[in-house]
Amino acid sequence: MISKIIGEDLVHRTKIEIENADNIVIITHVGPDGDAMGASLGLWHFLMTLEKTPQVIVPTPFPNFLAWMPGANKTLVYKFDKEKADEHIQKADLIFLLDFNAASRMDKMADAVLASKARKVMIDHHLQPENIANIIISYPEISSTSELIFRLICRMGHFSDINLGCAECVYTGMMTDTGGFTYNSNHEEIYSIIYELIKLGVDKDDIYRRVYNTFSADRMRLMGYCLYKKMKIYPEYQAALITLTQRELHEFNYDNGDAEGFVNIPLSIQGINFTVFMREDPDKIKVSLRSQGSFPTNKFAAEIFGGGGHLNASGGESFTSLDEAVRKFEEALPLYTEFL
């Protein structure tokens, strides 16, 4: 039995919005991950079964290891096809905002979306959603936005309309946003949903291989370099840090998504409960944070790097040099010893 977490009024209003919409756009956050793509494409497949013509638009490219996902090749990337994406946004009468809680997460696409007169529905599982949508379906206790998409479809009475493509996308989002069901995944209803998805034809072993076992040799060498040369341990704070510069990324022929999962690796070390990965991008330092136990990565991310997220998985940014970002991290560590 799967509980009715989403409020009845929210379900009813969203269903009416879908029924009355002719041009639907689905948008997710900058640097889309597995959950962002899983939720977006899962909803896209569902809407297609209702004979709608939705369009998924992402601010920046998704990782190559997600390119296999059904419908991914139909996705518009705003960074590369702004004119066409703006046209879809302008014509839309309904826009779904998935897997993010703030306008800034849409990056350069934000202005066009906020200026649109379309009705907007936010579906997300991050804390403190901004009031940028007519309908806000926000449940931070749920492990992934993809899980919320599944729940919403079922609550609207459309379980029978979930096809294999939708099911595969939803499962991918659920799997990736819990690290292969290794964190934020101890609720029994997650596995009830997985059971239903497998009955619909999902091959969970194959999806795991497609996501986690299709990396390049360059990516594996980069990972080895990180562990041997770039990982710094702070035993007194039960913490670890990995950093990569633009030069190092170029040296290892970095491709989009090659550093995915690096932040999690130090958690395998005994006594390490908090890890941070910093990647130098052309315009900022991308910061990923992970933990196990009760260490609040979302608090650390918000207070030190202007980000946020969940207890055990968060992200942020630093518009400084990489050295300065590392300094901020190291100076902050003593302030969080109460959570260790």
N, C-alpha and C positions, 0 to 999 in steps of 0.2 A: 504494500500500500504506500503510495506517494502522497504526502500531505499537501493540502491546498495552501501553500505559503503566500502566493500572490493574491492580493486583495481582489474580491469579486468585482468591485467597481472598476479597478484598473483593467481587469480582464475584459469586462464588457465594453469599456470605452475604447480600448485598443482594437477590439474586434470590429466595432463600428467604424473606426478610422480606416481600417484595412478595406472593409466592404465599400466604403465611399470613395476610395482613392483610385485614380487612374494612373498616375505617374508616381512611382515609389522609388526613393533613393535610400540606400543603406550605407551608412558611413561609420568608419571606425577610426581608431587613433593612429597617430604618427608611429612609425616603426611597428606595424602590426605583427603580433605574435600569433601563436597557435589558437588561443582563445578568441582573439579578435577576428581571425579568419574563420574559425569554426562557427562562431555565432553569426557572423555576417553571411557566410555561404549557406549555413544551415537555414537561416531565415529566407535567404534567396531561393533555395530549392522549395521550401514550403510555399512561398508566395507564387512560385511558378505553377504549383499544382492547383492553385486557385485561379489560374489563367490570368494572373497579373503579369506585368513586364517590369520587374524591379531591376535596378542597376546598383551594383556594389562599387563604391569609390573609396580608395584608401589614399591617405596623404602622401605616403612614401612607399617604396616597394616592400613586399613581404619576403621573408627568407626563401631561398631556393628550395629548401627541403619541404616546403609546403606547396610547391607548384603542382604536385600531383592531385591536390584536393579537387573533387568534382566541382566544376564551375570557376575555379581559380583563373582560368584563361579568359574568362569573360569580365574580369575585374578591371576597372579603370584606375590608373595611378595618377593622381593629381599632379605630381611633380613632373610627369612626362607628357600629360595630355590635359593640361589645364583648360583649354578652350572648350573641348568636348565635355569635360566634367562640369564646368560652369554652366554649360547649356542644360545638362541634366538637372542640376541643382535649381536653376532658374525655373524650369518647367515643372518641377516636382510639386505635388500637392500634399505629399506625406514623406517625411524624412525620419528614418530610424537612426538614432545615435547609440552605437553599441560599444560596450566595454570601455567607456571612459566617463568621467564625471565633471570635466571642466572644458570650456571652449578652447583653452590653450592647447589641449591635447590633439586638436585638429590641425595644428600648425598653420601653414599658409592658406589652408582651405577654410579656416574659421570665418573670415569676413563674408565669404559667399554664402555659407550656410546660415549664419546669423541674420544676414540681410534677406534671406528667402522668406516669402510669405507662407510657405508650406507649414502645415501642422507638423509638430515634432514629437516623437516618442523616444525617451531615453530608457535603455535597458542596460543595467550595470550592476556591479557588485563591489564598487569601491565606496569608501566612506565620504560623507559630506558632498553630495552631488550639487552642482550649481543649478540655479533655476533657469535653465536655457531650453526647456521643453514644455509642451502642453501637458504631457503625461510622463511621469517619472516613475519607472519601475526599478527601485533600488533596494537590494537586499544583500548587504555586505557579508552576512553569515553564509551565503551560498558560495561554493568553491569556485565557480566560473560563470561567466555570462552565457556560455553555451548551455550550461545546465538550466539557466533561467529561460533560454529560448525553448528548450524542450518542455519545460513546465508550462510555459505560456501557451504553446501550441496545444498541449493536452487540455489545459483549462478552457481553451476556446472551443473544445469539442472536435479537434481535428487530428487526433492521434492516428486515425486511419489514413490521413493524408501525408504522413511522414514516409517518404520514399528512402531508398537506400542511400542516395547522395546526401540527403539531409541528415540521415542517421550517422553516416561516416564523418561528416563535418562536425556534428555535435560531439561525437565521441572524441575526435581529435582535439577539440577545444577543451573538453573536460580532462583528457589525459595530460595535455601539455601544461595546463595551468595548475596542475597538482604535482608536477614533476614525476609523471608516471604513477600517480596515486601514492606518492610518498610523503606529501604534506597537505594540510588543509583538506584532507580526504577521509576523515574517520567517521563520517556520518553514514549510517546504514542505507539511507535513501539513494546515495550516489550509486551504490551497487544494484539497487533495484532498477535504476534507470539504465545502467549498463546491461543488465539482464534483458530489458526490453529492446535495447539497441541491437544486441546480439541476435535476438529473435527476429529482428528485421533484416538480418543478413550481414551485420558488421563483423569483419574479421579483425579482431583487436590485435592479434599477433602480427598480422600483415601491416596494419597501421603503425604499430610500434616500429617495425623494421623500416618503413618508409620515412618515418620522422627521425629516428635516432641512428639508423645504421646505413645511411646513404651519403655520408660526408666524404669529402675529397681527401687525398693524401696530404695536401697542403694544410688542411684543417687539422689533421692529426699531428703534423709536425709543429704547427702553431701551439696546439695544446701542450705538447711535450716541452716546448720552449717556455711556455708560461709556468709550468710546474717546476722546471729546473732552474730557470733564470729569474722569473718575474714574481713568484709567489713569496710574500713576506708574512711571517707568522708573528703574532703578538700574544704570546702564551699567557701573560698576566691579565689580558682582557678576553681570552678565549676567542680571539679574532684572527682573521687572515685577510690579506689584500693582494689582488692581482691587477697590474696596470699594463696597458699596451699603448704605445705611441703610434702616430701615423706612419712613421718610418718603419716600425716593426711590422705593422699590418701590411705595408707594401712589400716588404721583404718576403713575406710568406704568401704573397698573391691573394690577399684577403678578398673573399667574396661575401656578399650579403648573407648574414646568418652564420658565418663560420665560427663566431665566438659564442654562439648560443649554448648555454649550459655551463660555461666555464666558471661562472660565479658559484655554482653548486659544488664543485669538486672539492674544495677544502673542507667542506662539512663532513667528508669521509675521514678526516684526521681526528683521532681521539683527542678530546678536550677542546675542539673548535666548535663554537656554537653560533658564530656570526662571521659572515664573509662579505666582502665588497669587491666588485670588479669595475674598473674604470677604463673606458676606451676613449682615446683622443679622436674626436671627429673634427672636420674642418672648422666648424663654428662653435663647438662646445665640447665639454667632457661628459660623456654618457656614463651614468653611475647606476649600477645594479646592486641590490642588496638582498641577501638571503640569511635566514637563521633557522635554528631548530630550538624547540623549547619555548620559553616565554620571552625571549629577547625581541623587543618591538622594532623591527626594521622600518615600519611605517613612521614611527615617532622620530627615529634617527634621520630618515630620508627627508621628512618635512622640516625638521629643525636645522639640519646642516646643509641639505642640498635642494631645498625648495620643492621636494617631490611628495610622494605618498604611496599608498598601496595597502597591503595587508600586513598582519602581524609578522609573518615569516617570509614575505616576498614583496619587495617594493622597488621603486626606481626614483631617480632624480637627475639633476643636471648641475653642472658648474660652468659658468662662463668666465673661467679663469684659465691660467696655465695648468697643465697636469700636475706640476710640482706643487702649485698652490692648492689644488684640490686634495692632494695627498696630505698636505700640511693640515688642512681643515679636518680631514678624517682623523688623523693622529691626535690632534689637539682635543677632539670631541670624545675620543674613547674613554678617558677617565671620568667623564660626566655621566656615563651610562653603566658604571660598575654595579649599581643597585639592581640591574636587571639580569646580571650574570648568575 
